[in-house]
């Protein structure tokens, strides 16, 4: 890929990858990605109009042979280490939105955790936080 990937692009790649891992990007997940881009401070100054283009760039990479590895490497290389947990948290948000985390989503989160060398305790805290936020009465 000849165009550079910004920090915000890499975070969007993370969310798109989390949504697409089950071979379908559901409306709930897409809405949540849009909401996160609109509301999360890390996306301040991001042109929301380019969300679709960035998502399409990610989908194009994922469609290549070894696409998942390419996207994981792209994310890791584009983000400073201090934002690795942010990327993981955004991926968890997208996978948790439908309150049914599938085996392929769990596997993706494991791959992301390993690629970003995040400790299990940090990841468990992020995951537990998402469970608490999406719990129904």
C-alpha positions in Angstrom: 0.0 0.0 0.0 1.5 3.3 -1.0 -0.6 5.7 1.0 0.4 6.2 4.6 -1.8 5.1 7.5 -2.5 7.6 10.2 -3.1 6.8 13.8 -6.8 7.4 13.3 -6.8 5.2 10.2 -5.2 2.4 12.1 -7.8 2.7 14.8 -10.5 2.5 12.2 -8.8 -0.5 10.6 -9.0 -2.1 14.1 -12.7 -1.6 14.3 -13.4 -2.6 10.7 -11.4 -5.8 11.2 -13.3 -6.6 14.4 -16.6 -6.1 12.6 -15.6 -8.0 9.4 -14.0 -11.0 11.2 -17.3 -13.0 11.0 -17.5 -12.2 7.2 -20.4 -9.8 7.8 -20.5 -6.2 8.9 -23.7 -5.8 10.8 -25.6 -2.5 11.0 -25.2 -2.4 14.8 -21.4 -2.7 14.4 -21.3 -0.1 11.7 -23.3 2.4 13.7 -21.1 1.8 16.7 -18.0 2.5 14.6 -19.5 5.7 13.4 -20.5 6.6 17.0 -17.0 5.9 18.3 -15.4 8.0 15.6 -17.8 10.9 16.4 -17.5 10.7 20.2 -14.0 9.4 21.1 -11.4 12.0 21.8 -8.7 10.2 19.8 -10.7 11.0 16.6 -10.9 14.7 17.3 -10.1 16.5 14.0 -10.8 13.4 11.9 -12.9 14.1 8.8 -15.9 11.8 9.3 -16.6 12.0 5.6 -13.6 9.9 5.0 -14.7 7.0 7.3 -16.0 5.0 4.4 -12.9 5.5 2.3 -10.7 4.4 5.3 -13.0 1.4 5.9 -12.7 0.4 2.2 -8.9 0.6 2.4 -9.0 -1.8 5.3 -11.4 -4.1 3.5 -9.2 -4.1 0.5 -6.2 -5.1 2.6 -8.2 -7.8 4.4 -9.2 -9.3 1.0 -5.6 -9.9 0.0 -3.8 -13.2 0.7 -2.5 -12.9 4.3 -4.8 -9.9 4.7 -5.4 -10.3 8.4 -1.6 -10.4 9.1 -1.1 -7.4 6.8 -3.8 -5.4 8.7 -2.5 -6.4 12.1 1.1 -5.3 11.1 -0.2 -2.1 9.6 -2.1 -1.3 12.9 0.9 -2.1 15.0 3.3 -0.1 12.9 1.1 2.9 12.6 0.3 3.2 16.3 2.6 4.4 19.1 2.8 1.8 21.9 0.8 4.1 24.2 -2.3 3.6 22.0 -2.2 -0.2 21.8 -4.7 -0.5 24.6 -6.9 2.1 22.9 -6.9 0.0 19.7 -7.8 -3.1 21.7 -10.6 -1.3 23.6 -12.1 -0.1 20.3 -12.0 -3.6 18.9 -13.8 -4.9 22.0 -16.4 -2.2 21.7 -17.3 -3.3 18.2 -17.4 -7.0 19.0 -19.5 -6.4 22.2 -22.1 -4.2 20.6 -24.4 -7.1 19.7 -23.9 -8.8 23.0 -22.9 -12.1 21.3 -19.1 -12.5 21.0 -18.4 -15.3 18.5 -15.4 -17.7 18.5 -13.9 -15.9 15.5 -14.2 -12.6 17.3 -12.5 -14.0 20.4 -9.7 -15.4 18.2 -9.2 -12.0 16.5 -9.0 -10.3 19.9 -6.3 -12.8 20.9 -4.4 -12.2 17.7 -4.6 -8.4 18.3 -3.5 -8.8 21.9 -0.6 -10.9 20.9 0.5 -8.6 18.0 0.3 -5.6 20.2 2.0 -7.4 23.1 -0.7 -6.4 25.5 -0.8 -8.1 28.9 -3.7 -10.3 29.8 -4.7 -8.3 32.8 -5.1 -5.1 30.8 -7.2 -6.9 28.2 -9.3 -8.6 30.8 -10.1 -5.2 32.3 -11.1 -3.8 29.0 -13.3 -6.8 28.2 -14.9 -6.7 31.7 -15.6 -3.0 31.2 -17.4 -3.7 27.9 -19.5 -6.4 29.6 -20.6 -4.0 32.3 -21.5 -1.3 29.7 -23.6 -3.5 27.5 -25.4 -5.4 30.3 -29.1 -5.2 30.3 -31.4 -5.0 33.4 
